[in-house]
Amino acid sequence: MTTGPALLDRLAEDRAFVAAPSATRVVFGAGTLAVLPEEVDRLGWSRVLVLCTPGQRALGERVAGLLGARCAGVHAGAVMHVPVASVASARTVLDAVAADGCVAVGGGSTTGLAKGLALETGTPYLAVPTTYSGSEMTPVWGLTRDGAKTTGRDDRVRAATVVYDPQLSTGLPVATSVTSGVNALAHAAEALYAPDASPLTDATATAGVQALLAALPRLAADPADVAGRAGALAAAWLCGSCLASTTMGLHHKLCHTLGGTFALPHAETHTALLPYALAFNLPAAPFAAGTLAAALGSDAPATALWELTGRLGAATSLGALGLSVDDVPAVVAAALANPYANPRPLTAAGLTALLTAAVAGADPAVLADELPLEVCHP
């Protein structure tokens, strides 16, 4: 089995770095939803608006019941990619009930709505994640307007507290569990080659990758396994913390374009695209390549991840999600118009090769021979 580079060796490189760990309070463990009223009281909120998706209204109502008189209402209006209209609608409710805090219950869509409200109004929120994207640990927001998704960073959108209760995700379908988990994995993978990585993010990303790759097969075999669910939530926490501390790269840029412009499903897009983004970038990122090779037990980590997600039942091509080769030029143009920091320089030819392979669902290894390697970050 491949062994990864030692973190002490990374420290020995004498890199300069800045570390800013999250100040978000985390409450973790089976049954911790029960302490939600105490956590709200600790934050000093007296009128709380519960946010959720339409499909999770029952859970939202359950949370409202736990909060009792503290709850000012339930707004089941969260939707994928956080359209600005959904934030406007939620703000109307927020103002009407005079809420002084929100509780976001569910996955990334609900957390995204809470972030949108926090960005616009300054209203703080507490997150209760039921999926594994890890977005609840980041100061990254995303809003979709007129078919374009805009993202940014702002400390106002950090969750005040996150309550991780693995019992809440035992009913999450295996397919959703897998794609949600690989969404989190993308955060850690890109943190491993981010230009502002530090020994702290190196260690956190490595642990997150290892925890997630251990949890996903376990969940696929037994979706009711609470310990496996706890492992996936812990991985989400770690991977989200990486995204909070480092600069996003090509993979995230492409996913934002594919979601905002082409309305591709968020977690599924991360899952289908990540092996191809890694195949493109890892030759220019030896530490990330070694770490992922060790975690996946393969000298071809991009292919190993592609095979794993396929075995676990996820879509392994962008074509299966609705993108066609005719769409590729528009995605390439959007990526080049506002490029992210990336270990490998971005060119139209390189991005076209990456996306064409991803649409077809080809073995990511085909990208190895596409273009000469140029490195822009050590």
C-alpha positions as CSV (number, residue, x, y, z in Angstrom):
1,M,0.0,0.0,0.0
2,T,1.2,3.5,-0.8
3,T,2.4,5.5,2.2
4,G,1.8,9.3,2.4
5,P,4.3,12.0,3.2
6,A,4.8,12.7,6.9
7,L,3.3,15.9,8.2
8,L,6.6,16.5,10.1
9,D,8.3,16.6,6.7
10,R,5.9,19.3,5.7
11,L,6.9,21.3,8.7
12,A,10.6,20.7,7.9
13,E,10.0,22.6,4.7
14,D,10.1,25.8,6.8
15,R,7.0,27.3,5.3
16,A,5.6,30.5,6.5
17,F,1.9,30.3,7.3
18,V,-1.0,31.9,9.0
19,A,-3.5,29.7,11.0
20,A,-7.0,31.0,12.0
21,P,-9.0,28.1,13.6
22,S,-12.7,28.5,13.6
23,A,-14.4,30.1,16.7
24,T,-17.6,28.1,16.1
25,R,-18.7,26.1,19.1
26,V,-19.3,22.4,18.3
27,V,-21.6,20.1,20.3
28,F,-21.1,16.5,19.1
29,G,-22.7,13.2,19.9
30,A,-25.7,10.9,19.6
31,G,-28.8,12.5,21.2
32,T,-27.3,16.0,21.4
33,L,-30.4,17.5,19.6
34,A,-31.9,17.4,23.1
35,V,-29.5,20.1,24.3
36,L,-30.6,22.5,21.6
37,P,-32.8,24.6,24.0
38,E,-29.7,25.0,26.3
39,E,-27.6,26.1,23.4
40,V,-30.1,28.6,22.2
41,D,-30.3,30.0,25.8
42,R,-26.5,30.1,25.9
43,L,-26.5,32.3,22.8
44,G,-29.1,34.6,24.4
45,W,-31.8,34.2,21.7
46,S,-35.4,34.5,22.7
47,R,-37.2,34.4,19.3
48,V,-35.8,31.8,17.0
49,L,-36.8,31.1,13.4
50,V,-36.3,27.4,12.4
51,L,-35.1,27.0,8.8
52,C,-35.4,23.8,6.7
53,T,-36.3,22.5,3.3
54,P,-39.9,21.6,2.3
55,G,-38.9,17.9,2.6
56,Q,-37.6,18.3,6.1
57,R,-40.6,20.2,7.5
58,A,-41.3,17.3,10.0
59,L,-37.8,17.6,11.4
60,G,-38.2,21.4,11.5
61,E,-41.4,21.0,13.5
62,R,-39.8,18.6,15.8
63,V,-37.0,21.1,16.5
64,A,-39.7,23.8,17.0
65,G,-41.3,21.6,19.6
66,L,-38.0,21.2,21.5
67,L,-37.5,25.0,21.5
68,G,-41.0,25.6,22.9
69,A,-41.7,29.3,23.5
70,R,-38.3,30.2,22.1
71,C,-39.5,29.3,18.6
72,A,-41.0,32.1,16.6
73,G,-41.9,29.9,13.6
74,V,-40.8,27.4,11.0
75,H,-39.8,28.5,7.5
76,A,-39.5,25.4,5.2
77,G,-38.2,27.4,2.2
78,A,-34.6,26.4,1.7
79,V,-33.7,25.2,-1.8
80,M,-30.5,24.1,-3.6
81,H,-28.0,26.7,-4.7
82,V,-29.7,29.4,-2.5
83,P,-31.5,31.6,-5.1
84,V,-31.7,35.2,-4.0
85,A,-35.5,34.9,-4.1
86,S,-35.4,32.3,-1.4
87,V,-33.4,34.6,0.8
88,A,-35.8,37.4,0.2
89,S,-38.7,35.2,1.1
90,A,-37.0,34.0,4.3
91,R,-36.1,37.6,5.2
92,T,-39.8,38.6,5.0
93,V,-40.7,35.9,7.5
94,L,-37.7,36.7,9.7
95,D,-38.7,40.4,9.9
96,A,-42.4,39.5,10.5
97,V,-41.7,37.3,13.5
98,A,-38.9,39.6,14.8
99,A,-36.5,36.7,15.2
100,D,-33.1,37.3,16.9
101,G,-31.6,34.1,15.7
102,C,-32.1,31.1,13.4
103,V,-31.7,27.4,13.7
104,A,-30.8,25.8,10.4
105,V,-31.8,22.1,10.3
106,G,-30.8,19.9,7.4
107,G,-28.1,19.9,4.7
108,G,-26.1,22.5,2.7
109,S,-29.2,24.1,1.2
110,T,-30.6,25.1,4.6
111,T,-27.2,26.2,5.9
112,G,-26.8,28.3,2.8
113,L,-30.1,30.0,3.4
114,A,-29.1,30.8,7.0
115,K,-25.8,32.2,5.6
116,G,-27.7,34.3,3.1
117,L,-29.9,35.8,5.9
118,A,-26.8,36.4,8.1
119,L,-25.1,38.2,5.2
120,E,-28.0,40.4,4.6
121,T,-29.3,41.1,8.1
122,G,-26.6,40.1,10.5
123,T,-28.9,37.6,12.1
124,P,-26.8,34.8,13.7
125,Y,-27.7,31.1,13.4
126,L,-27.1,27.7,14.9
127,A,-26.7,24.7,12.5
128,V,-28.0,21.2,13.0
129,P,-26.5,19.3,10.0
130,T,-28.2,16.1,8.8
131,T,-25.8,15.6,5.8
132,Y,-22.1,15.6,5.4
133,S,-21.1,18.6,3.2
134,G,-19.4,20.5,6.1
135,S,-20.6,23.9,4.9
136,E,-21.8,24.6,8.5
137,M,-18.1,25.0,9.5
138,T,-17.2,27.6,6.9
139,P,-17.5,31.4,6.4
140,V,-18.2,30.7,2.7
141,W,-21.5,31.9,1.3
142,G,-23.1,31.3,-2.1
143,L,-26.1,33.0,-3.8
144,T,-27.6,32.3,-7.2
145,R,-29.0,35.2,-9.2
146,D,-30.1,35.1,-12.9
147,G,-28.4,31.7,-13.5
148,A,-25.1,32.7,-12.1
149,K,-23.8,31.6,-8.6
150,T,-21.6,34.1,-6.7
151,T,-19.6,33.0,-3.7
152,G,-17.6,34.9,-1.1
153,R,-16.2,34.8,2.4
154,D,-17.5,36.8,5.4
155,D,-17.2,36.1,9.1
156,R,-20.8,37.1,9.5
157,V,-22.0,33.9,8.0
158,R,-20.1,31.6,10.4
159,A,-22.4,29.5,12.5
160,A,-22.4,30.5,16.1
161,T,-22.8,26.8,17.2
162,V,-23.1,23.5,15.4
163,V,-24.9,20.6,16.9
164,Y,-23.9,17.3,15.4
165,D,-26.3,14.5,16.3
166,P,-25.6,11.3,14.2
167,Q,-29.0,9.9,15.1
168,L,-30.5,12.5,12.8
169,S,-28.9,11.2,9.7
170,T,-29.6,7.4,10.1
171,G,-32.5,7.8,7.6
172,L,-30.4,9.6,5.0
173,P,-30.4,7.5,1.8
174,V,-27.2,5.8,1.0
175,A,-26.9,7.7,-2.4
176,T,-27.3,11.0,-0.7
177,S,-24.9,10.0,2.1
178,V,-22.2,9.1,-0.5
179,T,-22.5,12.3,-2.6
180,S,-22.8,14.5,0.5
181,G,-19.7,12.9,1.9
182,V,-17.7,13.3,-1.3
183,N,-18.7,17.0,-1.3
184,A,-16.9,17.3,2.1
185,L,-14.0,15.3,0.7
186,A,-13.6,17.9,-2.0
187,H,-13.0,20.5,0.7
188,A,-10.2,18.6,2.2
189,A,-8.6,17.5,-1.1
190,E,-8.4,21.1,-2.3
191,A,-7.1,22.2,1.1
192,L,-4.1,19.8,0.6
193,Y,-2.9,21.9,-2.4
194,A,-4.2,25.3,-1.4
195,P,-1.6,28.1,-1.7
196,D,-2.4,29.2,1.9
197,A,-2.3,25.7,3.5
198,S,-0.7,25.3,6.9
199,P,0.4,22.4,9.1
200,L,-2.9,22.7,10.8
201,T,-4.9,22.4,7.6
202,D,-2.6,19.6,6.4
203,A,-3.4,17.6,9.5
204,T,-7.1,18.4,9.5
205,A,-7.5,17.6,5.9
206,T,-5.6,14.3,6.2
207,A,-7.7,13.2,9.2
208,G,-10.9,14.3,7.4
209,V,-10.1,12.3,4.3
210,Q,-9.2,9.2,6.3
211,A,-12.4,9.4,8.4
212,L,-14.7,9.9,5.4
213,L,-13.2,7.1,3.4
214,A,-13.6,4.8,6.4
215,A,-17.2,5.9,7.0
216,L,-18.8,5.8,3.5
217,P,-18.4,2.0,2.8
218,R,-19.7,1.4,6.3
219,L,-22.8,3.5,5.8
220,A,-23.4,1.8,2.4
221,A,-23.4,-1.6,4.1
222,D,-25.5,-0.5,7.1
223,P,-27.3,2.9,6.8
224,A,-28.5,2.6,10.4
225,D,-25.0,2.3,11.8
226,V,-24.9,5.2,14.3
227,A,-21.1,4.9,14.8
228,G,-20.6,5.1,11.0
229,R,-22.9,8.1,10.8
230,A,-20.9,9.7,13.6
231,G,-17.7,9.1,11.7
232,A,-19.1,10.7,8.6
233,L,-20.2,13.8,10.6
234,A,-16.8,14.0,12.2
235,A,-15.3,13.9,8.8
236,A,-17.6,16.7,7.6
237,W,-16.6,18.8,10.6
238,L,-12.9,18.3,9.7
239,C,-13.3,18.8,6.0
240,G,-15.5,21.9,6.4
241,S,-12.9,23.3,8.8
242,C,-10.3,23.0,6.0
243,L,-12.5,25.0,3.6
244,A,-12.9,27.7,6.3
245,S,-9.1,28.2,6.4
246,T,-7.9,27.8,2.9
247,T,-8.5,29.1,-0.6
248,M,-10.7,27.1,-3.0
249,G,-9.3,25.8,-6.2
250,L,-10.5,24.7,-9.7
251,H,-12.8,22.0,-8.5
252,H,-15.0,24.4,-6.4
253,K,-15.0,27.0,-9.2
254,L,-16.3,24.5,-11.7
255,C,-18.9,23.2,-9.3
256,H,-20.2,26.6,-8.6
257,T,-20.5,27.3,-12.4
258,L,-22.2,23.9,-13.0
259,G,-24.7,24.5,-10.2
260,G,-25.5,28.1,-10.7
261,T,-25.6,28.2,-14.5
262,F,-26.7,24.7,-15.4
263,A,-28.6,23.8,-12.2
264,L,-26.8,20.6,-11.7
265,P,-27.4,19.0,-8.3
266,H,-24.8,20.2,-5.8
267,A,-23.4,17.2,-4.0
268,E,-23.8,14.9,-7.1
269,T,-21.8,17.4,-9.2
270,H,-19.0,17.4,-6.6
271,T,-18.9,13.7,-6.6
272,A,-18.8,13.2,-10.4
273,L,-16.3,16.0,-11.0
274,L,-13.8,15.5,-8.1
275,P,-11.8,12.6,-9.6
276,Y,-11.2,14.6,-12.8
277,A,-10.2,17.7,-11.0
278,L,-7.8,15.6,-8.9
279,A,-6.4,13.9,-12.0
280,F,-5.7,17.3,-13.5
281,N,-4.2,18.9,-10.4
282,L,-2.4,16.2,-8.5
283,P,0.6,16.0,-10.8
284,A,1.4,19.6,-9.7
285,A,0.6,18.9,-6.0
286,P,2.9,16.1,-4.7
287,F,1.9,16.4,-1.0
288,A,-1.8,16.1,-1.9
289,A,-1.1,13.3,-4.3
290,G,0.8,11.3,-1.7
291,T,-1.8,11.9,1.1
292,L,-4.7,10.9,-1.1
293,A,-2.8,7.9,-2.5
294,A,-2.2,6.6,1.0
295,A,-5.8,7.2,2.1
296,L,-7.2,5.4,-1.0
297,G,-4.5,2.7,-1.0
298,S,-3.6,3.4,-4.7
299,D,-0.9,5.1,-6.7
300,A,-3.7,6.4,-8.9
301,P,-5.9,8.2,-6.3
302,A,-8.2,9.9,-8.8
303,T,-9.1,6.6,-10.5
304,A,-9.4,4.9,-7.1
305,L,-11.9,7.6,-6.0
306,W,-13.8,7.3,-9.3
307,E,-14.1,3.5,-8.8
308,L,-15.1,3.8,-5.2
309,T,-17.9,6.3,-5.9
310,G,-19.2,4.1,-8.7
311,R,-19.2,1.0,-6.4
312,L,-21.2,3.0,-3.8
313,G,-23.8,3.8,-6.4
314,A,-23.0,7.5,-7.2
315,A,-23.1,8.9,-10.7
316,T,-19.6,9.0,-12.1
317,S,-20.0,11.3,-15.0
318,L,-21.4,14.8,-15.5
319,G,-23.2,13.5,-18.5
320,A,-25.4,11.4,-16.2
321,L,-26.3,14.6,-14.4
322,G,-27.4,16.4,-17.6
323,L,-24.3,18.2,-18.9
324,S,-23.5,17.7,-22.6
325,V,-20.3,18.2,-24.5
326,D,-22.0,21.2,-26.2
327,D,-22.1,22.9,-22.7
328,V,-18.3,22.5,-22.2
329,P,-17.2,25.7,-23.9
330,A,-19.5,27.8,-21.7
331,V,-18.1,26.2,-18.6
332,V,-14.6,26.7,-19.7
333,A,-15.2,30.4,-20.5
334,A,-16.8,31.0,-17.1
335,A,-13.8,29.3,-15.3
336,L,-11.2,31.3,-17.2
337,A,-13.1,34.6,-16.7
338,N,-12.7,34.4,-12.9
339,P,-10.1,31.8,-12.1
340,Y,-9.3,30.6,-8.6
341,A,-5.8,29.9,-7.2
342,N,-4.8,26.5,-8.5
343,P,-1.7,24.3,-8.4
344,R,-1.8,23.8,-12.1
345,P,-2.2,26.7,-14.6
346,L,-5.6,26.9,-16.2
347,T,-5.9,26.9,-20.0
348,A,-8.8,26.4,-22.4
349,A,-7.3,23.2,-23.7
350,G,-6.7,21.7,-20.3
351,L,-10.2,22.6,-19.0
352,T,-11.8,21.3,-22.2
353,A,-10.0,18.0,-21.8
354,L,-11.0,17.7,-18.1
355,L,-14.6,18.5,-18.7
356,T,-14.9,16.3,-21.8
357,A,-13.6,13.4,-19.9
358,A,-16.0,14.1,-17.0
359,V,-19.0,14.4,-19.3
360,A,-18.2,11.0,-20.8
361,G,-17.3,9.3,-17.5
362,A,-14.0,8.1,-18.8
363,D,-11.3,6.8,-16.4
364,P,-9.7,10.0,-15.0
365,A,-6.3,8.5,-15.9
366,V,-6.9,9.6,-19.5
367,L,-6.0,13.2,-18.4
368,A,-2.5,12.2,-17.6
369,D,-1.4,12.3,-21.2
370,E,-3.4,15.3,-22.3
371,L,-1.1,18.2,-21.6
372,P,2.5,19.0,-20.5
373,L,2.6,19.8,-16.8
374,E,3.4,23.3,-15.6
375,V,3.5,24.2,-11.9
376,C,2.5,27.6,-10.5
377,H,2.5,26.7,-6.8
378,P,5.2,24.6,-5.0
